């Protein structure tokens, strides 16, 4: 793996805590952020020893600001300050300083003046045995693009002056990346990486609050980083990420997530030149394992939904419920206050590919009680503590269940997708977990309105049409328990399925009439079609690929069952209907919330 580094500004805590977290995560070096040095009670020599003792090196000292494009008096003061920083760098044992382009309104728009001043700065750096990497800030007063910064550096032509290429500043401005190839590799002194969501914000606010680690945002950092490496850059892959959430999170968790983002990026860079890169190839959701709040009620509901008890595990306190290829495991040994999704099994073409990726990403396997004659089914713990199993042999573990019982199916064929509510402060980590471990593609996040605020929803799906994992993030920290996970089942004919369930006194969430009036007003459906949807409380969506029908059972404590039908390759998840679903769920919190349970009891 290529050398890795991270700026101390990415993490919360004191400098010692940051150094410890960075070392534990597996990084090779750090960028020392000047405010961390100034706020430390340790001397530069002591910090250098602390970093070395942790097995790290200091790759960059940053930032030096507002040096070039100034008046002679201002430049003299800036040069004096810079020389003092060069002395500090010698004490720290670091040879590269980051210089940001001037953002002051009084800066002079004259490349010749900037070149003269940068030459003098570079000479002072060389006299101190260090060098300067000049970075164009996206909001720089006169130098705001990397190619402009390079033109000035090229004209200075001093061995102690090069450029720093920062993915945020370059991609946020939409700069043409072809110019990177024209910069000699030896003049690219440093590379800083950050991802980001696409946002309509000014670059400064965007940068200071919304940067993300590679793979967590919307930019193609594989292409960007590959271009820099192809130009001849040989330094570390380094992260500089300003993010309000990360700076409130535990530094150990943030550093671990940061390192994994670079590990995945490194894999993707290697795959550029590989003839065939191994892919887990997720083909479906092979099972969902539920922790029951009330075993009897859960299993009775599954029976009324047409699931047959495929059997009980020959050694563990598990029951398996099956309808065609839809499988639900009820883990009786995990009785809890509420029902929740404890684990999901993803059907993959090659489980060993997943395990190798996990090892490379340093994701430990979840502990599992397995006898020597049982299937080697291994999984990994997601940020919300759901265990995700890589299931490459469904038939292997199915044979461990005995004593099946008959039941009448209702048209459910398989698990369509799983929606998981993630802790607010670990949302980006959750997306990276699924995308890096299983090579699921992240769709653009959708903000969903609820009476609790805006919830963010992101779908992660295989490259080929297939099942997805939906990551839902509550509006604020501590609100996870106010939202529920849900398990979606595919139906061959959802209208017939709902009619059968109604005959069994199992009703779905009641949808407001206003929803259907609005649906009719759009003009996409006939009055007859809308009337049929209204009669069954069915939600509807469509796109260029096809149609999507879905309905929900009222939430059972912490889990909600969804029934879906797709036509003609529709790949969405009905996000447009989410506000209606959330409002209907909230309405079910009234005294009739558990009306479906009365139906179950009556049937029993």
Secondary structure as UniProt FT lines:
FT   STRAND          4..7
FT   HELIX           8..10
FT   HELIX           15..25
FT   STRAND          29..33
FT   HELIX           34..38
FT   HELIX           44..53
FT   TURN            54..55
FT   STRAND          57..64
FT   HELIX           72..92
FT   STRAND          96..100
FT   TURN            105..106
FT   HELIX           111..127
FT   TURN            128..129
FT   STRAND          131..135
FT   TURN            138..139
FT   HELIX           146..156
FT   TURN            159..160
FT   STRAND          161..166
FT   HELIX           167..172
FT   TURN            173..174
FT   HELIX           177..182
FT   HELIX           185..187
FT   STRAND          188..193
FT   STRAND          195..196
FT   HELIX           203..210
FT   STRAND          211..212
FT   TURN            214..215
FT   HELIX           221..230
FT   TURN            231..232
FT   STRAND          237..239
FT   TURN            244..245
FT   HELIX           246..248
FT   HELIX           251..271
FT   TURN            272..273
FT   STRAND          282..291
FT   HELIX           295..304
FT   TURN            305..306
FT   STRAND          308..313
FT   STRAND          318..323
FT   TURN            324..325
FT   STRAND          326..331
FT   HELIX           332..334
FT   STRAND          340..348
FT   HELIX           351..361
FT   TURN            372..373
FT   STRAND          378..381
FT   TURN            383..384
FT   STRAND          387..391
FT   HELIX           394..398
FT   TURN            399..400
FT   STRAND          401..402
FT   STRAND          412..422
FT   HELIX           424..426
FT   HELIX           427..438
FT   STRAND          441..442
FT   STRAND          446..450
FT   TURN            451..452
FT   STRAND          453..461
FT   STRAND          468..473
FT   TURN            477..478
FT   HELIX           480..482
FT   STRAND          485..491
FT   HELIX           494..503
FT   TURN            504..505
FT   HELIX           513..522
FT   HELIX           527..535
FT   TURN            536..537
FT   STRAND          539..542
FT   STRAND          547..553
FT   TURN            557..558
FT   STRAND          559..566
FT   TURN            568..569
FT   HELIX           575..577
FT   HELIX           578..587
FT   TURN            588..589
FT   TURN            591..594
FT   HELIX           595..603
//
